[in-house]
Amino acid sequence: METFVNEYYTQIEKATNETERAQIKAEFAAKLQTFNEEQRQQVKVLVGERLNTFLETLTPVDAAIEEFNQYLKQRNNSSNISTQNAA
C-alpha cells in the first residue's frame, strides 16, 4: 500500500496541469475501489500520516504569521495612541 500512495503523490507532483491531476486522481480512485477494506484502511492511514507530516512543516510558518500579526497589532495600537495624543 505504501507503494500505491507514494506512486500517487509522485504522479501528482509531476503533473503539469489540472487536467492531468484530475486524470491521475480518477485512475487511482478506480484502483482504490478494487482494494479490500483492509487495504483501503492501510491507504487511509498512510495518507493521514503524509498529511500530518505536511501539516507539521507548516507549524513554523503558522507561528511566524501569528508573530507578525501580533507585531502589526502592536504597531497599529502605538500609531492610534500617538494620533490620539497629538489631537
JOFENPE-V183744 format. One line per field, one symbol per residue. phi: phi as a letter, one per 40 degrees, with the letter a starting at -180 (. if undefined). burial: I if it has 16 or more other ideal C-beta (glycine too) atoms within 10 Angstrom, else O. A space follows every 50 residues. Layout:
phi: ???
burial: ???
This chain:
phi: .ccdcccdcccccccbaccccccccccccccdcccccccccccdcccccc ccccccccdccdccccccccdcccccccccccccccc
burial: IOOOIOOIOOIOOOOOOOOOOOOIOOOIOOOOOOOOOOOOOIIOOIOOOO OOOOOOOOOOOOOOOOOOOOOOOOOOOOOOOOOOOOO
